[in-house]
Amino acid sequence: MTVVTIIAMMLSSTRACQRYPRRGMLAGAWRRSRPMLLEREGPLEALLAAARSAAAGVGRTVLLEGEAGIGKTSLLQEFAVRAGEGCRVLWGWCEALFTPRPLGPLQDMARSLDPRVAVLLDEAATPERLFPALLNALQDAEGTTVLVFEDVHWADNATLDLVKYLGRRVSVLRTMMVLSTRSEEVGADHPLTHVRGDLQPASVTRIRLEPLSPGAVAVMAEQAGRSGADLHRITEGNPFFVSELLSSKEIESGQIPDSVRDAVWSRLSRLTAGEREVLEVMSIVPGSAEPGLIRALLGVDAEILVDQCVARGLLRRDSQGAVTFRHELARQATLDRLSPSLQRSLHAKVEAAISRLLTAQASALLSRRMHHAAGAGDGARVLELAPQAAAQASRMGAHREAASHLATALTYVAQAPPALAAQLYEDWAYEAGLVLLVYDEIIEARHRAIAIWRDLGRIDKVALNLRWLSRLHWRRGEGEQAEHFANEAVREAEGMPPGPELAMAYSTRSQLHMLHYRFDDAIDWGLRAITLADQLGEIETRVHALNNVGTALLFADRPGGRERLEEGLSLALDHGFHDHAARAYTNFAEYAVVSKDFALAERLLAEGIAFCSRHDLDSAAQYLLGRQAQLRMEQGRFREAETIAQGVMNLERLPVVMHLPALTVLGRVRVRLGQAGGTALLQQALQEGLPTGEPQRIIPVRLALTEAAWLAEDLDAGREQLGALAAMGLDTFSPWDVGELAVWWRRCGMPEALPVPKIRIIEARSAELRGDPSAAATEWTRLGLPYEAAIALMQVRGADAGTALASAVTMFEAIEARSAGALARKLAQRLGVAVQLPKARRGPYTAARHHPLGLTQTEQQVLALIAQGKSNKEIARSLSRSPRTIEHQVSAVLGKFNAANRMEVLLRIRGEPWLLSAARAPLSFET
């Protein structure tokens, strides 16, 4: 499949939505009077109950679903009437444009919501500025605010990001967010499905509207004074279809039309020529048309003709004077009457009119202009507008829409000057790379851009695209190609005067070397990047390279690594480079866990997880949680490690690399707990890690499988894993990996000696290797790793073996390490020292339980009440404590969560439910 093919497919899929009806308006779509709602008492009460909850300070998200014409908007309008004066209902629509407006619904409601939000929208502010401003506006608003997002199945990516952002925070606001969707438009792969899955179930109300019963249809027919014979069978109870058929005065019993389209066309045929022209012009405009646009399109008689159509119940006006069809089904039926040539002509007329009406809201109209330029087949106009519309969409976080705009432009790429053509391929590849999993087409687009830029002599652009090719192949696990293109990017960039592209090319080489544990090369290339970035004043490149160099120095056990990582993290935070900051947290925290610096690990993990939760960096947060699970495992807190790791693995659609730490921990702790399936999980982790070619994804898993085989006394399986590790070449191993490999090499009785590199191995490993396992156990205890200490004690032989094994068994039982405990008892029997061991415990016992964040029992009670939405005064009453005491305890909870406010605590609890469940009663386990 070529890039042109995939672009055509994208356009086809976006235009296809034009064939489907849009906004589900009134059940009696052609009648001016408010329709009677039938069989909607339950859904209406569910909406009112959600509003009452929001008024009490516990906001809700309502998912209102149903087929087109089922009466979703009718229900919402009735709800708005009954919601009461203290409830402000704001409406916004997603529209069936070829490429949706970024944040279209928010643009519709912004000026009624808050002037500050409206200003930021006019400036096309980034989500990092816009979303918090919206949140502040909702927090400051008086009374209850209801945000109605209509037709979210057509939402742009930025709107879906906004829905996710608000959906995670709505429960602590006096806000109700309603999302209306057509059930038939949302499949398993629809982006909205993923967003709905990310919403917190406890704060979501789901309402599905069903078709009317035969009895309800009969009531509607009786109200209209018509016969209801066969009406339910033909309409299948769809309120709009029923209303349309009943509204046709020519319909008699036995003469019911075959389709709603026929009913609409029949109605149109009885209109005046002027009225039909109004409807035909309006049908080309998805959504609503402003008064100025209507006058520009229809001339001086526009107002009179529109008023006539409104009076007939064909169109409706909103409070701002904008006009739209009563129902999208009617617009589509009207549009279908127009010939393709007339549609193109009208699209051109509308685009020209909008371009003449540009105001301070010009940026908000770009998507509409693009829609009509594409509909008109005006390639020159599309090539002019697409880059602007794409850039605006990208700034607002609507990357899928940006890619769609650029895909539209690429259908006219033959008309574009070479430089514009190359830029379109390059920009489409970037935007598509963020949201579309079409790597072949993205790679092809990069190659096309490279070919054109090379012909134009733009070597800087050639280098840039080569660097992106390296990144794309790395994502696909194609290490050889990634290396090739990274080298090519450097070679091309070095042929020019030193510039920003060369600096980032150097840093990309550094990153690849660091990920593959080629630390010398990573440091060398990274320092080159930093030197050049400093000469050029390129802060972001410096941040990227500092991360690479600092990580390489730390894992190579060389000085200066920590300082560089801290500087890179600080710069990323200061300059708002969220992704770079998350990457610094992950690398730094991973080093702290691996090097057994648990105090540093606790701090970095707490800060990093809080940061990622605050900025909705879900994948990075889950990666850090995997490292937190690893920390708890190392500390001997196996049950907490298992709970955290399982929580990460329960998430769907998490990238493989992001869940590998959790998967490895889950397998390892289940092996240690003596549970079934642990080894299978480790085998899965190995199969997922091998294609990456990165030692950090492979070495820990093979070592864990070695341990599992040793515990099962399957030394052949353990030796197989050790042989595979040795074959990787120890020169790329970190000192901690070499030390662990060396002790397992000895424990498994490998027949040949291990050629250990001349590097510093930590004392706990060195002591065992020089034949002093008791000293190793002492060092492990000092570091806070009870399991490792007990395993070391199992290696003691001679007169002290009985005492050592007794201590090991006691330690294993304290942390529920059943597999190792059982093996230690077997070993004692073989050595004839079983009499010195403590008696095996029988029956249930209570395992020591700690909160993952170190909360005291009282703080855990406070946390549970915070999760229920209780105020400080309510918590004080519930716990019979003074308000001042509770204020201190709430502050302590916030501090241990690294949270600035209660909302951030709630966000953490939703992403990490074990933080709340850990506050419950301790669990009992069988020995």
N, C-alpha and C positions, 0 to 999 in steps of 0.2 A: 504494500500500500504506500503510495507516495504522499508527500506533504500536501500536494494539491488535492489529492483524493480526500485526505482527512479534513482539509479545510472545507471542501464541498459537502462532506458529511455533516460537519458542524453547522454549516449554513442551512442545510436541508432540515436538520433537527430543530433549529431555532425557528425557521419559517413554518415548519409543520404545526407549531403551536397556534398559528393564525387560523388553522382550519377548525380549531376546537373553541367552543364557547367560553367566554371569559366570565365576567362578574355575575355572580348569582344574586340578582336583585329581588324585587318583590314577587311574591307568589302570583299575584294578579298583575302581570308585567305591563299590560296595555291599559290598565284602568288607573284613573287618577286617585281614586279613593284608597285609603289604607286597607289592605286585605285582611280578611279574617284568618287568624292562625288556627289551624286544626291539628290536633295530635302533637302539639309541641309543648305541652305543659311541663313535662319532665325536663327537657333541655332548657326551657326558660328558667325553671327553678334552679337548675344547676348553675346557670350563668349568674343568677341573683345571689346564690349562696357563695360563689367565688367572689362576687363584689363585696358581700358582707365580710368575708374573711379579709379581703384587702383593706376594707375600712377599719378593721381591727388591728391593722399593722402586719398582717401575714399575707403577703401578696400571692397571687396565683398566676399560672400560665394555663390558658384554656385552648385546647386543640379542638376546633370545630370542623368536622369532616363530613363530606357527603358529595354526591354526584352533582353535576351542573344542573341548575334549576331546582334543586331540592328545597330551597328556601333558607339558605344560610343567612343571607343579608336581611331577609324579612324577619327572621328570629332576632338578629342583632339589633335591628331598628326597634323592634318591640321591647327588647331589653333596655335600650337607651331611653325609651319613654318611661319605663318603670323603675329605672335605677335610682331616681331621686335627685334632688337639687345638689346634694353634696358630692355627687359623682360626675366628674367631667369626662365625657366620652369623646375621644379624638380618633379620626379615621384616616387611614392611608391605604393606598392600593398598589399592588404589583400588577404590571400591565404586560400585555402580550406583544411587546415590541420585539423586533428581530433580536435585539440585544437590550435587556432591561436597563432602566435608569438605575445608576448606583444609589442606593438608599432611597428609592422612590417613595415608599410609604412615609419615611421620616420627613422627606421634603414636603409631602402633602400636609403633615400635621405640625411642622416645626413652628410656624409663626403663631399658631394657637397655643403651642406648648410652652415656648420660652424664647424670647428675642435673642438670647446669647447662643442658643442652639442654631437658630436660623442664620445668624451671622457666620458661624463656623461652617454651616452647609454651603452658604454662598461663596465662602473662601475655599471650598473643597478641602477642608481640613482633614488630616489623617485620623484614623480611628483612635489613635492614642490620645488625641486632643478632644475629638468629638464625643466619643462614648462616655468618658468620665463627666463631661459637661452635661450630657443628657441625664446621667445618673444623678448628678447634683441637682438638676432641675426637678427631677422626680422626688428626690428627698426633701427639697424645699417647698414643694407644692402643697397648698392647703387642700384638705379633703382627699378624696380618692380619685386617682387618674386611671382611666381605662384606655389602653392603646389597642386599637383594632387594626390588625394587619390583614387586609383582604387579599385572597388569592395568592397565598404564599408559595404555591407550587410554581409560580412564575418569578419568584424572588431572585434578585441578583446575589452574588456572593457576599457583598458588603452587608446587605440586609440580613442574610442568614447569620453572618458573624454578629450583627447587632442582636438578633433574636437569641443567639447562644449567650451573648454577654449579659443581656437583661434577664434571660431565663435562669441564669445561675445566681442572680442577685435579687430577683423579684420578691422572694419570700420574706425579705426584711424591709420591704417598701410597702407603702399604701398604694400599690399599683397592681392593676390586673392587665395582663397582656393576652389578647385574643388573636389566635392565628386561624384564619379560615382557609381551608384547602379543599380541592377536589380530590376525592379518594382515587378516582380513576387515573389521575395524572401523576400520582406519586408511587413509583415502584421501588423495589429493593435498592436499586443503585442511584435513586434520586438524591441529590445533596440534602434535601429536607429530611429524608429518612435518617441520615447521619446526625443532623442537628437535633432531631427529636430524641435520638438515642442518648445525646449528651445532656439533656435536661434532667433535672432532679425529679424522679417519679413522685416524691412526696409533695411537691408543689405544683403538680400538673393535674388538671381536670380534662378528661377526654370525652367529647360529646360527638356521637355519630348520628346524623339525621337519617332516618329511614323513610322510604316512600310512604305515601298515604295509603290507608286501607281502602277497600272498596266502599265501606260505609262513609268515610270522609269525602271521597270523590263524589258519592251520591249527594252528600250535603252541599258541596260546592255547585253541583249541577242544579240542585233545587233552588239555591240562592240566586242563580243566574236565570232561573225560569226556563231551563233547558232540560232535555232528556239526557240521562246519564248512561244510556244503553251502550255497552261495549267500551265506555270511556276509560275505565280502569285497565282493561286488557290492552288497549292501544297505547296508553300513556304510562303504564306500569306504575301508576301512582305518583309520577313526578309532578309536583305542584305547578311548575311553570308550564309544562306541556298541557296540563288540564286547563289552566287559565287561558292559554293561547287558543285552544280549541273552543272553549266556551265563549270567548270574546268575539268570535266570528259570527256575525249575524246571518250569514248565509248557510250556516250549518244546521241541518235538520237530522232527525233520526234516520239512520241508514245512509247518510251522506257525509260521514266524518272523513276529513282528508287523511292521506297516508302519512304525512309528516308535518312537523311544525313549520318547516320552511314553506310549505304550500300555504299555511295559514298566514305567515308573515307576508309572503308575496301577494296574496289575495288582498291583504289590507293595504299594501303599498299601491296596488293598482287603482285604488279608489281615491288616491290623494291628488292634489293639484300638481301641475308640473313644477311649480316653485317649491312646494313641500318635498317632492321627491328629490329635487336637486339638493336641498338642505340635507336630507337623510343620506344621499349618496356621498356627498362631500364629507359628512360627519362619519360615515362608515369607514373611511380610510384612516381615521384617527383613533387608535386604541386609547381608551381612557377618556378624558374630558378635554374640551376645547375652551380656552379662555375667551372672554368677550372680544378682546382686541383681535384675536386670531379669526374668530367667526366673521367679524366685519371685514377683515382683510380678504377672506376667502369668498364671501357672498355679497359684498357690496352694501349699499345703503339700505336695501330692503331686508337685510339679514335679521334684524331684531323682530320685525313683524312676522317673517316666515318662521323663525325659531319659536316665537310665542305661539303661533298656530300649532306647531308640532308638539309643543309642551301641553297646550290645551287639549290636543287629541290623545294625550297620554303616551306619545311615542318617544319624546325626549323628556329630560328633567334637568332643572337647574339646581346648583348647590348654593350655599349662602354667599359665595363670592361671585356668583353669576356665571360660573363655568357650566357648560352643557355637556351632557352625555346621554347615551341611549338608556332607556329604562332597563334594558337587559342586554347583556352581551350576545345572547343567542339571536336577538333581533338585529344587532349590528352585523353579525356574521352572515345572517341570511340576506341582509341588504347588500353587503359587500360581494356576496356570491353572484348577485345579478349583474355585476359590472364586468365588462370584457377586460382581458389583460391589458390591452392598450389604454383603455380608459383608466384603469387602476394606476398604471405608470404615470399617466398624465396628471392625475389627481395627486399622487405622491410628490411629483415635481412641484406642483402648485403649492402644496402645503409646506414643503421644505423652503421654498422661496419666501412664502409669507412669514414663516417663523424666523428666517434669517433677517428679515426687515424689522422684526419686532424685538430684536435682542435688547435686553435691559441689563440691570444689575444681576439678574439671574441667568445670564448667558450660559454659564457652565452647566446649569441644571438642564438646559435645553439641548445639549450636545447629543445625547442618546436619541432624542426625538428626531433631531435633524438627520442623524445617521440612519435611523429607521426609514425615513421618507426618501433620503438620497438613494439608499439601497433599493427600496421599492420602485423608485423611478428608473433604476438601471443607469444612474448617472455616475460613471466611473470616476470622472475627474473630481466631482464633489465628494465622493466616498474617499478618494485618496487624500483629499484635503482635510476632511473631518475626522477620519478614523484615528490617526495618530493623536489628535487632541482628545478625542473621546476616550481612547485607551489610556492615555496618560492620566486623565482625570479619574477614570475608574480604578486604575492601579493605586493612585494616591489614597483612595478611599477604601482600599482593601478588596475591591471587587475584581479579583484577578481573572476569574472565569469570563466576566463580561469584557475585560480588557482584551483577552485572547480572542473572544468572539468578534469584537470590533476589528481587530487586526486580521482575523481570518476573512472577514468581509472584504477588507482592502486587498488582500492577497488574491482574491478572485479577479481583480483588475490589475495585477502586478505587471502584466505585459505593457500597460499604458504608463507605468511609473518610470521616472528617470532612474538610472542604475543605483545611485546613492540611496534614494528613497526605497527602492526595491530591496536592497540589502538590509536597510534598517528595519523594514517591515518583517523580513524573515527573522532577523535577530530579536526584535521585540516580541514577535509572536512566540518564538522558542522560549524566551524568558518567562512570559506570562503563562504559557501552556505548561512549562516545566513546574510551575507552582501548583497547578490544579488538575492537570490532565495526565493520566498514566499512559501516554502514547510516546514512549521513548524513541521508537524507531523514527516516527515522523518529526519529533523534535530534533533528533540528531541529524536527520536529513536537512531540516531547515537551517541548522547551524552550518552544515557543509555548503549549502547554497549561498548563505551569507558570506562565508569565507571566500568562495570562488569569485563573487562580485567584488568584494572589498579588495581582493588581491589584484584584480584587473584595474581597479581604481588607484592602486598604490597605497591603500590605507592599511599599512602593516600593523598599526596599533589595533585596528578592528580585527584583523586576522588573528592576532595574539589573544585578544579578548575571547573570541569565539572558540579558539583552540582550548583555552583554559576551561571554558564551559563544557566542551566535549569531554575533557578529562573528568570533570565532576559528574557528568551524566553516566559515563561508563563506570565510575566508582560506585554510583548508586545501584547499578545493575550487577555489582560484584565482579566486574570485568577488569581485574587489576592490571593486566598487561596493557590493554588499550588505554586505561586511565594514565598509566605511567608514560605511554607513548605520547599522548596528546599534551600532557603536562610538560614533557621535555620539548615538544615542538613549540609550545607557547613561549617557553623561555628562549628558545633559539630564534624565533621570529622577533620577539621583543628586544633581544639583545642586538638586533641589526638596526635599531633606531636609537636616537638620543634617549638617555634614561628618562622614563616617565612613569606615571601611575600604573600603567598596565604591566610594565616590567616588574614593579614592586609586588603587585598582587600575584603575578606569575611565580616569582620567587617564593612567596608565602604558600602558594598552592603546592609547589614541590615540597616545601617543608612539611606541610600537613600530611601529605601522602607518606613521606618517610616516617613521620612520627606515628601514624596509625599502624605502620608495619614494623614498629620498634627498631627502625634504623636511625638510632638516636644521633649519631655523629652527623649524618647527612641532614637530618631534620634541623639540628642546631645551626649548621653551616648555612643552609638555604634561608632559614628564618632570620639569622643575623644580617644576611645580605638584604632581605626584604625590609628589616627595621631601619637599616642605614639609609636605604634609598627613600623609604617612606618619610623619614625625618627630614631629608633634604627637600622633599616635595611638599611637606606639610600634610601628608595623607594620614589622618588620624585612624580611620577605619582599618587601613592596611596594617598600621602599627599594632592595633588591637589584635587583629587576626594573627599576625606573626608572633606577638608576645605570647599568645596562648600556645602556639606550636612549640616555641623554644622553651617556655617555662615547663610545659608538660614533659618534653623530652629530657630536660635536665633533671627533673624530679625522678622520673622513672629510671634514668641512668645513674641515679644516686650521685649527682654532681651538684656543686654549690651554685646558687643564683637562680634556681628554678622557681622557688617560692616567691621571691621578690618580683620576678617577671610576671608570674601568673596573677599576683595581687595587683600589679600595675595594670595589666590588661583588663582585669575585672573592674577595677576602679574607673578606668577610662570608658569602658563599655557602659557602665552605669551612669556616668556623668553625661555621656553624649547620647543616651537613649538607644544604644545598639542592643536591643533586647535579645536577639538570637546569639550574638557574640557573648553577652553576659551569661546566658544559659549554658553555652558551650564551656565557658570558663568555670562555672560552678560544677558542671559534670566532670570535667577533667581533674579539677582540683580535689573534689570530693572523692573521686575514684582513687586518686593517689593516697589520700589520707586513710581510706579504708584499707587499701592494699598494704600500706606501710605501717599499719596498726597504730596510727596516731589518732586514737579514738576521740580525744577532746576536740581536735581540729575537725574531724569528720562530723561530729555532732553539730558543730557550729555551721559548717559549710552546707550540710544537708538541710538543716533547719532554714537557713537563709535562702538557699537555692530553691527548695520546694515552695517556700512562701512566695519568692519572686516569680516563679513560673506560674503558680496559681493566680497571683495578682494580675499577670499579663496574659492569662489564658494560653500559655505555652504547654499544651497538654502532653505532647510526646516527650518533651524534655523533663516535665514533672514526673512522668511515669518511669523514665530512665533513672532519675534520682531516687525515686521510691524503691526501685530495684536495688540500688546501692545501699539505701537505708535498710532494706531487708538483709543484705549481705552483712552490714554492720551488726545488726541484731543477732545474726547467726554466729558471727565471730565472737560475740559477747556471751554466747551460750543461751540466748533467749530465743529458743527454737520456735516456740509457739507464736511469738510475735513475728518472727521472720516468716514463718509459714503463712500467717494471716495477711501480712503485707504483700508478700509475693503472689499469693493467690488472688488478692484484690487486683493487682496489676494484670495478671493473666486473664481475669474475667472480662477485661475490656476488649471490645471488638475493634478491628481495623487498626490496631496499634502496629506500627512498622516493626519488622523483625528485630532490627538492631536495638530498638528501644525496649523491647521486652526480654531480650536475651539475659540481662543480669537477673531479672526476677525469675525467669524460667530456670536458670542454673541454680539459684538459691532454693527454689521450690523442690527441685530434684534432690539436692544435697541434704536439705533438712529432713525430707521424708526418708531418705536412706538412714540418716542418723537416728530418727525417731522410730525406726523399725517399721515404717508403714509400707504398704504395697505401692508399686508404681514409681518409686523414686528413680530407679535405674532407667526406666523407660523415658522419663522426663529428661534425664541427662543425655540419653541417646538422641532425643529430639533436639536438644540444645546443640549437640555436636553437629547434627545434620544441617541445622540452620546456620551454624557458625562457620563451617568449613568453606562455603562459597565466598565468604568475605575475604579469606586469605589473611585476616588480621590476627596476630598472636593473642591479643587480648580477648578475642571471641573463641579461641580454640584451646589455649593452654589451661585455663581454669577448669574447663569442662573435662578435658582428658585427665587432669589430676583428680577431679571429683569421681570420675569413673574408676580410676585406680584405687581410690579409697574405698569405694563401694565394693570392688572385687576383693580387696584385702579383708574387709569386714565379713564378706561371705566366704572367706578362705578359698577363693578362686584365684590363686596366684598366677595362673596362666593368663587369665583375662587381664589382670593388673599389669603383667609384664608386656602384654601386647600394647596397652596404652602407653607405657613408659617407652617402649621402642619407637612408637610413632612420634612421641615428643622429642626423643633424642635425634630422630631423623630430620626434625625441623631446623637443626643447627642452633646450638646454644648461644652463639654470638648475638642473636637477636632477642635473647631472654633478658628480662629485668632481673636484678639481684634477688628479689623476693621469689620470682618464679624458679630461678636456679636452685635456691636453697630448698624450696619445697620439693622440687624434682629429685634432688640429691637424697633427701631423707626417705622418700618413697622408693627410690632405687635401692637403698639399703634394706628397708623393711620388707620389700618383695623379694629380696635375695637374687637380684639380677646377676647372671653368671659373669659378665664382664664389667670392668670398671667404667665409671662415668667420667668422661673427660671434662671436669668442671673448669670453666674459664677462671682466670685470675681476677676475681672481683670480690668485693666485700659482701659476705653473707651475714645476715643478722645473727646475733649471738644465740638466740633460741635454737636456730637451725645448726649453727656451728657446734654448739655444745653436744648435740646428739650425734653429729657426724664425727666428732673426736672421741665418742664413746662415753659421754657423761649425760645420759638422759635425765637424771635427777636435776642437774643444773639447768637443763633445757626446760623442765617442768616449772622450776622456780621462776625462770625468766618469763615463760608464758603466763604464769599467774600474775607476775608484776605488770605485764602488758594488758591483762584483763581478758585472756582467752582461756577459759576453763577447759573447754573440750580439747584444745591442743595440748594443754598441760597434762590432762589425763592420758591422752594417747602417748605422750612422751613417757609417762610413768610405766606404761605397758611394755616399754622396751628394756626396763631394768631387769638384770639377771643377777644370779648369785644370792648371797645371804640377804640382800635387801629386797629381793623380788616380792616376797609375801607382803611386806609393809607397803611397798609401792603399789602393788595390785589392789590392796585393800583401799588405799587412798583413791586410786583411779576409779574403782567401782563406786565408792561414795560420791565422787564428783560426777560420774556419769548419771547416777540415779537422781542427783539433785537437778540436773538439766534435762532429764528424760532421754538421754542418749542410749536407748535400749540396745541397739545393734552392737555398739562398742562395749556396753556393759555385759552383754551375753558373751561376747568374745573374750573379755577379760576373765570372766568366771571359768570359761573353758580352759584358758591358758593356765589359770591357777591350779585347776585339776591336773593338768599335764605336768606342771612343775612340782606338784605335791604340796602346795601351800594353800589349798582351798580353805583349810580350817581357820586361817587368819582373816578371811573375808567376812564382811558383815552379812548377817542373814538376809536372804532375799525377801523383799517386802511383798506382802500379799494383800489383795484387796485394793480398794480405792485410796488414793491419797491426794492431797491438794498440792498442786504445783505452785511454786512461787511465781507471782505474776507482777510484772511492772508495766506501767503505762509507757508506750513508745516514746513519748516526749517528756517523761519524768514527772508527770502531774501527781500530786499527792491525792489521797482519797478525797479530801474536802474539795480540792480543785477539780477532781473528776466529777463530783456532784454538781459543782458550779457549771462545768462544761455542759453537762446533760441539760441543765436548766436554760443555759444560753441557747442550746440547740432547739429548745422548745419556744424560743422567742420571748423569754421572760426578761423583764427589766430588772435593774439592780434592786429596786425596792421589792419587787415580787420574789426575787431570789432570797433576799433577806428574810422575808416572811416565811418562805418555804423551809428555810434551813434554821430559822430561829436565831439569826445572827444580826448584829447591828449593821446598818447601811454602810458605815465606814469600813467595817471588817470585810463586807462583801465587795466593796469598791477595791480594796487591796487585793482580794483574791481574784477578782475579774481581771485586774491589771496583771497579776501573776500569770493567769492563763494566757492573756494576750502576749505577754513576753515570751512564754515558752513556745507559743505558736509563731513567734516572729511576726505577729499580725499588728497592723496599725489600728484596726477596729474590729467590731464583732462580725461585720460582713466577711472579712477575710478568714475569720475562724470558721464561719459557716461554709465558705467555699472549700476549705481544707477538709472539713468533715464530709462534705458531699463527695469529694474525690478520694478520701481515705476514710471510709466508714469505720474501720477498725479503731480509729482514734476515739470514737464514741463508745463502741462496743467494749473496748478495753476498760471502760469505767464501770462496767457491770460486775456482777459477782464472779469470783474466781471459778475456773473450770476444774472438774475432777477427772482423773485419768486412771486407767487400769495399768498395773505393772505386769 
